[in-house]
Amino acid sequence: MIRKANLNDLREIKKLTEACAKALQQQNIFQWNENYPSMEKLQKDIEKQELYVFEEENIIIAIIVLTPNMDEVYRNIDWLSKTDNNLYVHRLATHPEFWGKGYARKMMDFTEEFAKKKNFASIRLDTFSKNIRNQKFYEARGYTKLGDVYFPHKNEHPFHCYEKLLSTAKTKN
């Protein structure tokens, strides 16, 4: 079941992100670390009611943050649609014990349905340039790679930005 996270979930969510960081680092993907995402950032996501969890048998298997707010770092990207009604995806993560079982797909299915119901023009996200598996995942779902952003506090390597237009979208012409 996918539901909004609450503050009681915070410790379990942080443990999930730490397990992801460790598992990715073992694959030489240094996208996350023990400091990111921080407990404070995750708490703010919950307080803003933007963090969703996939829970089965009282175990949080996956998380995702959905927000209509665009981070400043995305301003220089040449997006496919006008910037005024877009849904941004952050911090999609599945606990490593459940990798390869379709939970990321279920979270993105939920995200795309959510965005359509709320009449967003598009879904925008970024993924780490060294995480080839994620890039293939988004491209197979119809997301278009548009440019790069940098998060120096996280990593020296770029993050690729992607966008998927929804049926309500108007291109920038």
Secondary structure as UniProt FT lines:
FT   STRAND          2..4
FT   HELIX           7..9
FT   HELIX           10..25
FT   TURN            26..28
FT   TURN            34..35
FT   HELIX           39..47
FT   TURN            48..49
FT   STRAND          51..56
FT   TURN            57..58
FT   STRAND          59..67
FT   HELIX           72..74
FT   TURN            75..76
FT   TURN            83..84
FT   STRAND          86..94
FT   HELIX           96..98
FT   TURN            99..100
FT   HELIX           103..117
FT   TURN            118..119
FT   STRAND          122..128
FT   TURN            129..130
FT   HELIX           132..140
FT   TURN            141..142
FT   STRAND          144..149
FT   TURN            152..154
FT   STRAND          159..165
FT   TURN            167..168
//
